[in-house]
Amino acid sequence: MRDAPFETLACPLPLADPLAALDAIADLPQPFLLASTLPGPRARWSFFGADPFQSFRGGRWEVAAAAWRAARSTARSRRAPFTGGAVGYWAYDFGRRLERWRGDPRDGTPAVDDLGLPDVALGLYDVVGAIDHARGQGWLFSSGRPETGPSRASRARERLATFARRLEAAAAAAPPPAAFAASIATPRSTFERAAYLDAVTRVREHIARGDIFQANLSQRWSASLESLTRPGAAGRALFEALARCSPAPHAAFLDLGDHAVISASPERFLELRGDRVETRPIKGTRRRGADRAEDEARAEALAHSPKDRAENVMIVDVLRNDLGRVCETGSIGVPALCELERFPQVFHLTSTVTGRLRHGLDALDLLTACFPGGSITGAPKLRAIEIIDALEPVRRHIYTGAIGYLDWSGDADLSVAIRTATATPRALHFAAGGGITADSEPAAEYDETLDKAAGMMSALRALSGTSAGLPQVAR
């Protein structure tokens, strides 16, 4: 259905607290929160919703894509950039659907799928809340989908009223008690330190042979929950702890029932507004200093590091090539190169690449052309992916995939799923990695993964209520 006379109903939100809004709808199926928890010009909006009218997993990806496309409309809201549509994730391993990761037997054994989770999980949401942090206000939207004709407006009114009552009750009530009460064991990595250093050396050997120029190598930690718990409860608690310990412009919480995804990502993968495309790859990292002088010295060192800048420029070229597959010829530009950005645990170098999507293509065409992101794979991308698959012992699942929304209007905003955890009934899993180049020092690359994991480790310590069993980021 396209350009139906009726589009959406809206009403003001009675509260402007994303976590309170999430709690008000937490008992409904598949609640989500896409939140800007780090104040700043790129962190204006948060969105929430629950009870999608259709849900899709794994092998139903093509059905999900067709359903979103069938519900598209050219209408755009003037109040908020997202008022309803598809929300969810595309795991890193979704890339196996797009390219054959053949690998070379001499590289090693392919990564094991030890979690057995879907490579895509999406819901189509007819009711969405949007909070504008710049103005301290928000709106609740209801489209009435999937109904058509006169019944669509009726469904929109009913659904809007139902959600509004929940939010009004939450605004008037005391915060709910904590729902998470499981203790957390020490996180265990898929790599011992020596094994990770060896893997870095093997990547450098591939570079020396001319196989690749760069590859992103990661390790994953798993923290066992010492009593059976609902993944959504563990995930909700971890999300709140991350919001305090490691706020981020692209934070996310998705409760999928049998697992939950929790993210504090600093990196935008793809944004589409009309036909304008933007991606903001991150390459180059330094941990924050212990005092102001050390902090500024580290920032200055990163900003002028030839190695980190070269690594960033290399990935910018990968993204330019990816966008070139779907963007108008001559439209791709790099308005910002190697900008220094500050986050609670680390500094990053971030570049901005833009383009204009070709007529007749949409957000899903853009996603599949660029997936997985160049900043978390390497160059050349496909060969780097194959080497990563052989060196990392387990599949990444959500880590370095994409999280976000596709609006009914066709606009989209997706983050790169870094600083991201998956909650299952028995454990919390999270990963961190870094780009390996010819100049990489294995010990320094290992330390960089710890720097990137520091925010998640801090959140786990806060969640457990004690530092016992949860190490500081030690070297």
C-alpha positions as CSV (number, residue, x, y, z in Angstrom):
1,M,0.0,0.0,0.0
2,R,1.5,3.3,-1.0
3,D,0.4,6.9,-0.2
4,A,-2.8,5.9,1.6
5,P,-5.0,8.9,2.5
6,F,-4.5,8.1,6.2
7,E,-0.9,8.1,7.4
8,T,-0.4,8.5,11.2
9,L,-2.1,9.7,14.4
10,A,0.1,11.4,17.0
11,C,-0.3,12.7,20.6
12,P,2.2,14.3,23.0
13,L,4.1,11.9,25.3
14,P,3.4,12.3,29.0
15,L,7.0,11.6,29.8
16,A,10.4,12.3,28.2
17,D,12.5,9.6,30.0
18,P,13.4,6.8,27.5
19,L,14.0,4.2,30.3
20,A,10.7,5.0,32.0
21,A,8.9,4.6,28.6
22,L,10.6,1.3,28.0
23,D,9.5,0.0,31.4
24,A,5.9,1.0,30.7
25,I,5.8,-1.4,27.7
26,A,8.3,-4.0,28.8
27,D,5.7,-6.7,29.3
28,L,4.6,-6.5,25.7
29,P,6.2,-8.6,22.9
30,Q,9.5,-7.4,21.5
31,P,10.0,-4.1,23.3
32,F,12.8,-1.9,21.9
33,L,14.6,1.3,22.7
34,L,16.9,3.1,20.3
35,A,18.4,5.8,22.5
36,S,20.9,8.6,22.4
37,T,22.4,8.4,25.9
38,L,25.4,10.6,25.2
39,P,24.5,14.3,25.0
40,G,25.6,16.2,22.0
41,P,24.6,17.4,18.5
42,R,24.4,13.8,17.1
43,A,22.4,12.5,20.0
44,R,19.1,14.3,19.8
45,W,16.5,11.5,19.5
46,S,15.4,8.4,21.2
47,F,12.7,6.0,20.0
48,F,10.8,3.1,21.6
49,G,8.0,0.7,20.8
50,A,6.7,-2.8,21.4
51,D,4.1,-5.4,20.1
52,P,5.0,-5.4,16.4
53,F,2.2,-6.6,14.1
54,Q,4.7,-8.9,12.2
55,S,8.0,-10.4,13.3
56,F,10.7,-12.1,11.2
57,R,13.8,-14.1,12.0
58,G,16.6,-15.7,10.0
59,G,15.3,-17.5,7.0
60,R,12.3,-15.2,6.7
61,W,14.5,-12.3,5.7
62,E,13.1,-12.0,2.2
63,V,9.6,-12.0,3.5
64,A,10.5,-9.2,6.0
65,A,12.0,-7.1,3.2
66,A,8.9,-7.6,1.0
67,A,6.6,-6.7,3.9
68,W,8.4,-3.5,4.6
69,R,8.5,-2.5,1.0
70,A,4.8,-3.2,0.6
71,A,4.0,-0.9,3.5
72,R,6.2,2.0,2.2
73,S,4.8,5.5,1.9
74,T,6.3,8.7,0.5
75,A,4.8,10.7,3.4
76,R,7.3,12.0,6.1
77,S,6.6,13.3,9.5
78,R,7.6,16.9,10.4
79,R,7.7,16.0,14.1
80,A,10.2,13.2,14.2
81,P,12.6,11.3,11.9
82,F,11.1,7.9,12.8
83,T,7.4,7.3,13.4
84,G,7.1,3.6,12.6
85,G,8.5,0.8,10.5
86,A,11.0,-2.0,10.8
87,V,13.2,-2.2,13.9
88,G,15.8,-4.9,14.7
89,Y,19.2,-6.2,13.8
90,W,21.2,-7.8,11.1
91,A,23.9,-9.9,12.6
92,Y,27.4,-9.9,11.2
93,D,26.8,-13.4,9.8
94,F,23.9,-12.0,7.7
95,G,26.8,-11.2,5.3
96,R,27.0,-14.9,4.5
97,R,23.7,-14.5,2.6
98,L,25.2,-11.7,0.5
99,E,28.7,-13.2,-0.3
100,R,30.2,-16.7,-0.3
101,W,32.8,-16.7,2.4
102,R,34.9,-19.5,0.9
103,G,38.2,-19.0,2.8
104,D,41.3,-21.0,2.3
105,P,41.9,-24.2,4.2
106,R,45.4,-23.0,5.0
107,D,43.9,-20.1,6.9
108,G,42.4,-22.3,9.6
109,T,39.0,-23.7,10.7
110,P,35.9,-21.6,10.1
111,A,34.4,-20.0,13.2
112,V,31.9,-22.0,15.1
113,D,28.2,-20.9,15.5
114,D,28.0,-21.6,19.3
115,L,25.1,-19.4,20.1
116,G,22.7,-20.6,17.4
117,L,20.8,-17.3,17.2
118,P,19.2,-15.9,14.0
119,D,21.2,-13.7,11.6
120,V,18.2,-11.3,11.3
121,A,15.5,-10.3,13.8
122,L,13.0,-7.6,12.7
123,G,9.6,-6.4,13.8
124,L,7.2,-4.2,12.0
125,Y,5.9,-1.6,14.5
126,D,2.7,0.4,14.0
127,V,3.2,2.3,17.3
128,V,6.4,4.2,18.0
129,G,7.4,6.8,20.6
130,A,9.9,9.5,19.7
131,I,11.6,11.7,22.4
132,D,13.4,14.9,21.3
133,H,16.1,15.5,23.9
134,A,16.9,18.9,22.5
135,R,13.4,20.1,23.4
136,G,12.6,17.8,26.3
137,Q,9.4,16.6,24.7
138,G,8.1,13.7,22.7
139,W,5.3,12.2,20.6
140,L,3.6,8.9,20.3
141,F,2.7,7.8,16.7
142,S,0.3,5.2,15.4
143,S,-0.1,4.3,11.8
144,G,-2.9,1.7,12.0
145,R,-0.9,-0.7,9.9
146,P,-1.4,-3.5,8.8
147,E,-5.0,-2.5,8.3
148,T,-6.1,-0.7,5.1
149,G,-9.1,1.4,4.2
150,P,-11.4,2.8,6.9
151,S,-10.4,0.2,9.5
152,R,-6.8,1.6,9.5
153,A,-7.8,4.9,11.1
154,S,-9.8,3.0,13.7
155,R,-6.9,0.7,14.6
156,A,-4.6,3.7,14.8
157,R,-6.9,5.4,17.3
158,E,-7.3,2.2,19.4
159,R,-3.5,1.5,19.5
160,L,-2.6,5.1,20.2
161,A,-5.0,5.2,23.2
162,T,-3.7,1.8,24.5
163,F,-0.1,2.9,24.5
164,A,-0.9,6.4,25.8
165,R,-2.7,4.9,28.8
166,R,0.4,2.8,29.7
167,L,2.7,5.8,29.4
168,E,0.4,8.0,31.5
169,A,0.3,5.4,34.2
170,A,4.1,5.1,34.2
171,A,4.4,8.9,34.4
172,A,2.2,9.0,37.5
173,A,3.7,5.9,39.2
174,A,6.9,5.3,41.1
175,P,9.7,3.6,39.1
176,P,9.3,-0.2,39.0
177,P,11.6,-2.3,41.2
178,A,14.7,-3.9,39.7
179,A,13.8,-7.1,37.9
180,F,17.3,-8.5,37.6
181,A,18.7,-10.6,40.5
182,A,21.3,-13.0,39.0
183,S,25.0,-12.9,40.0
184,I,27.6,-12.6,37.2
185,A,30.7,-14.8,36.9
186,T,34.1,-13.6,35.7
187,P,34.0,-12.9,31.9
188,R,36.0,-15.5,29.9
189,S,37.5,-14.7,26.5
190,T,37.6,-16.9,23.4
191,F,41.3,-16.0,23.3
192,E,44.1,-16.4,25.8
193,R,46.4,-13.4,25.5
194,A,49.1,-15.4,23.8
195,A,46.7,-16.8,21.3
196,Y,45.4,-13.3,20.4
197,L,48.9,-12.1,19.9
198,D,49.6,-15.0,17.6
199,A,46.4,-14.3,15.6
200,V,47.6,-10.7,15.1
201,T,50.9,-12.0,13.8
202,R,49.1,-14.3,11.4
203,V,47.1,-11.3,10.0
204,R,50.4,-9.4,9.5
205,E,51.7,-12.4,7.6
206,H,48.7,-12.2,5.3
207,I,49.4,-8.5,4.8
208,A,53.1,-9.2,4.0
209,R,52.0,-11.8,1.4
210,G,49.8,-9.2,-0.2
211,D,46.5,-11.0,0.6
212,I,45.0,-7.9,2.4
213,F,46.0,-4.5,3.6
214,Q,44.0,-4.6,6.9
215,A,41.7,-6.9,8.9
216,N,39.7,-6.3,12.0
217,L,40.4,-9.0,14.6
218,S,38.3,-9.4,17.7
219,Q,37.8,-11.5,20.9
220,R,34.6,-12.3,22.7
221,W,33.9,-12.6,26.4
222,S,31.1,-14.6,28.0
223,A,30.0,-13.8,31.6
224,S,27.9,-16.7,33.0
225,L,24.8,-15.9,34.9
226,E,24.8,-18.0,38.0
227,S,21.0,-18.5,38.0
228,L,18.6,-18.8,35.2
229,T,17.2,-15.4,34.2
230,R,15.0,-13.9,31.5
231,P,17.3,-12.4,28.9
232,G,15.2,-9.2,28.7
233,A,15.6,-8.6,32.4
234,A,19.3,-9.0,32.3
235,G,19.5,-6.9,29.1
236,R,17.4,-4.1,30.5
237,A,19.6,-3.9,33.6
238,L,22.8,-4.0,31.6
239,F,21.4,-1.3,29.2
240,E,20.8,1.1,32.2
241,A,24.3,0.4,33.6
242,L,25.8,1.1,30.2
243,A,23.9,4.3,29.9
244,R,25.6,5.5,33.1
245,C,29.1,4.0,32.5
246,S,29.5,4.3,28.8
247,P,26.8,6.6,27.2
248,A,26.7,6.5,23.4
249,P,25.0,8.3,20.5
250,H,23.6,5.0,19.1
251,A,22.6,3.0,22.2
252,A,20.0,0.2,21.7
253,F,18.0,-2.4,23.6
254,L,16.1,-5.1,21.8
255,D,14.2,-7.8,23.8
256,L,13.6,-10.8,21.4
257,G,12.3,-13.2,24.1
258,D,14.9,-15.9,24.0
259,H,17.7,-13.4,23.8
260,A,18.2,-9.6,24.1
261,V,20.7,-7.2,22.4
262,I,22.2,-4.3,24.4
263,S,24.4,-1.7,22.6
264,A,26.3,1.4,23.4
265,S,27.7,2.0,19.9
266,P,29.6,5.2,19.0
267,E,29.4,4.4,15.3
268,R,26.8,5.2,12.6
269,F,26.8,2.5,9.9
270,L,24.3,4.1,7.5
271,E,21.8,6.9,7.5
272,L,19.4,7.5,4.7
273,R,17.2,10.7,4.5
274,G,15.4,11.0,1.2
275,D,18.2,10.1,-1.2
276,R,21.1,11.4,1.0
277,V,23.3,8.7,2.4
278,E,25.8,9.1,5.3
279,T,28.2,6.7,6.9
280,R,30.7,7.6,9.7
281,P,33.4,4.9,10.0
282,I,35.6,4.8,13.1
283,K,39.3,3.8,12.8
284,G,41.9,4.9,15.3
285,T,41.6,4.5,19.1
286,R,43.3,5.7,22.3
287,R,42.2,5.1,25.9
288,R,41.4,8.2,28.0
289,G,44.1,9.6,30.3
290,A,44.1,9.4,34.1
291,D,44.1,13.2,34.4
292,R,43.6,16.2,32.1
293,A,47.2,16.5,31.0
294,E,47.5,12.8,30.1
295,D,44.1,12.9,28.4
296,E,45.0,15.8,26.1
297,A,48.4,14.2,25.3
298,R,46.6,11.0,24.3
299,A,44.1,12.9,22.2
300,E,46.9,14.8,20.4
301,A,48.9,11.6,19.8
302,L,45.9,10.0,18.1
303,A,45.0,13.0,16.1
304,H,48.5,13.1,14.6
305,S,49.3,9.4,14.4
306,P,50.3,8.4,10.9
307,K,49.4,4.8,11.5
308,D,45.9,5.5,12.7
309,R,45.2,8.1,10.1
310,A,46.3,5.8,7.3
311,E,44.1,3.0,8.7
312,N,41.1,5.4,8.8
313,V,41.8,6.6,5.2
314,M,42.0,3.0,4.0
315,I,38.6,2.2,5.4
316,V,37.1,5.4,4.0
317,D,38.2,4.1,0.6
318,V,36.3,0.8,1.3
319,L,33.2,2.8,2.2
320,R,33.4,5.0,-0.8
321,N,33.6,1.9,-3.0
322,D,30.6,0.3,-1.2
323,L,28.5,3.4,-1.6
324,G,29.6,3.6,-5.2
325,R,27.6,0.4,-5.9
326,V,24.3,2.2,-5.1
327,C,24.9,5.9,-5.3
328,E,24.8,8.3,-8.2
329,T,28.1,8.7,-10.1
330,G,30.0,11.7,-8.8
331,S,27.9,12.1,-5.7
332,I,30.2,10.5,-3.2
333,G,32.2,12.9,-1.0
334,V,34.2,12.9,2.3
335,P,33.2,16.1,4.1
336,A,35.1,15.1,7.3
337,L,38.3,13.0,7.5
338,C,39.8,11.7,10.7
339,E,37.9,13.9,13.1
340,L,38.8,13.4,16.8
341,E,35.8,12.3,18.9
342,R,35.7,11.9,22.7
343,F,33.9,9.1,24.4
344,P,33.9,8.1,28.1
345,Q,36.6,5.4,27.8
346,V,38.3,6.2,24.6
347,F,39.1,8.7,21.8
348,H,38.3,7.7,18.2
349,L,39.1,9.1,14.8
350,T,35.9,9.3,12.8
351,S,35.4,10.2,9.1
352,T,32.2,11.1,7.3
353,V,31.4,9.7,3.8
354,T,28.2,10.9,1.9
355,G,26.5,10.1,-1.3
356,R,23.2,10.3,-3.1
357,L,21.2,7.1,-3.6
358,R,20.4,6.2,-7.1
359,H,16.8,6.6,-8.2
360,G,14.8,3.4,-7.8
361,L,16.9,2.0,-5.0
362,D,16.0,2.0,-1.3
363,A,17.4,1.5,2.2
364,L,17.6,-2.3,1.8
365,D,19.6,-2.0,-1.4
366,L,21.9,0.4,0.5
367,L,22.2,-2.0,3.4
368,T,23.0,-5.1,1.3
369,A,25.5,-3.2,-0.8
370,C,27.5,-2.1,2.2
371,F,27.1,-5.0,4.6
372,P,29.1,-5.8,6.8
373,G,30.7,-2.4,7.4
374,G,34.2,-1.8,6.1
375,S,35.4,-0.4,9.5
376,I,34.9,-3.8,11.2
377,T,36.1,-6.1,8.4
378,G,39.1,-4.8,6.4
379,A,40.5,-4.2,3.0
380,P,39.9,-5.8,0.6
381,K,36.7,-6.6,2.4
382,L,35.8,-10.1,1.3
383,R,39.3,-11.6,1.7
384,A,39.6,-9.9,5.1
385,I,36.3,-11.4,6.1
386,E,37.5,-14.9,5.1
387,I,40.7,-14.5,7.2
388,I,38.7,-13.2,10.2
389,D,36.4,-16.3,9.9
390,A,39.4,-18.6,10.1
391,L,41.2,-16.9,13.0
392,E,38.3,-16.1,15.3
393,P,37.1,-19.3,17.1
394,V,33.4,-18.4,17.2
395,R,31.0,-16.5,15.0
396,R,30.4,-12.9,15.9
397,H,26.6,-12.9,15.7
398,I,25.4,-9.4,16.5
399,Y,28.8,-8.0,17.2
400,T,29.8,-5.8,14.2
401,G,26.4,-6.3,12.5
402,A,23.8,-3.5,12.3
403,I,21.1,-2.3,14.6
404,G,18.4,0.3,13.9
405,Y,15.2,1.2,12.0
406,L,13.7,1.5,8.5
407,D,11.0,4.1,8.5
408,W,7.7,3.7,6.6
409,S,8.9,6.8,4.6
410,G,12.0,4.9,3.4
411,D,14.4,6.7,5.6
412,A,16.8,4.6,7.8
413,D,19.3,4.9,10.6
414,L,21.6,2.0,11.5
415,S,24.5,1.7,13.9
416,V,27.5,-0.6,13.8
417,A,27.0,-3.1,16.6
418,I,30.2,-2.5,18.5
419,R,30.3,-2.0,22.3
420,T,27.4,-4.5,22.1
421,A,26.3,-7.5,24.2
422,T,23.9,-10.4,23.7
423,A,22.0,-11.7,26.7
424,T,20.9,-15.3,26.8
425,P,19.3,-17.2,29.7
426,R,22.6,-18.3,31.0
427,A,25.2,-15.7,30.0
428,L,26.1,-12.2,28.7
429,H,28.3,-12.2,25.6
430,F,30.3,-9.2,24.3
431,A,33.3,-8.6,22.1
432,A,35.9,-6.0,21.1
433,G,38.4,-5.8,18.3
434,G,40.7,-3.6,16.3
435,G,42.1,-3.1,12.8
436,I,45.4,-4.9,12.2
437,T,47.8,-3.4,9.7
438,A,51.4,-4.1,8.7
439,D,52.6,-1.7,11.4
440,S,50.5,-3.3,14.2
441,E,52.3,-4.3,17.4
442,P,50.5,-7.5,18.7
443,A,50.6,-6.4,22.4
444,A,49.3,-2.9,21.6
445,E,46.4,-4.4,19.5
446,Y,45.5,-6.7,22.4
447,D,45.5,-3.8,24.8
448,E,43.2,-1.9,22.4
449,T,40.5,-4.6,22.7
450,L,40.6,-4.2,26.5
451,D,40.3,-0.4,26.1
452,K,37.2,-0.9,24.0
453,A,35.8,-3.4,26.4
454,A,36.3,-1.2,29.4
455,G,32.8,0.4,29.3
456,M,31.1,-3.0,29.2
457,M,33.3,-4.3,32.0
458,S,32.4,-1.2,34.1
459,A,28.7,-1.8,33.4
460,L,29.0,-5.4,34.5
461,R,30.7,-4.4,37.7
462,A,27.9,-1.9,38.4
463,L,25.3,-4.5,37.5
464,S,26.8,-7.1,39.9
465,G,26.9,-4.5,42.7
466,T,30.5,-5.6,43.5
467,S,33.9,-5.6,41.9
468,A,34.4,-9.2,43.0
469,G,35.0,-11.6,40.1
470,L,34.8,-8.8,37.5
471,P,38.3,-7.6,36.7
472,Q,39.4,-4.1,35.9
473,V,40.8,-3.8,32.4
474,A,44.2,-5.2,33.3
475,R,47.3,-5.6,31.1
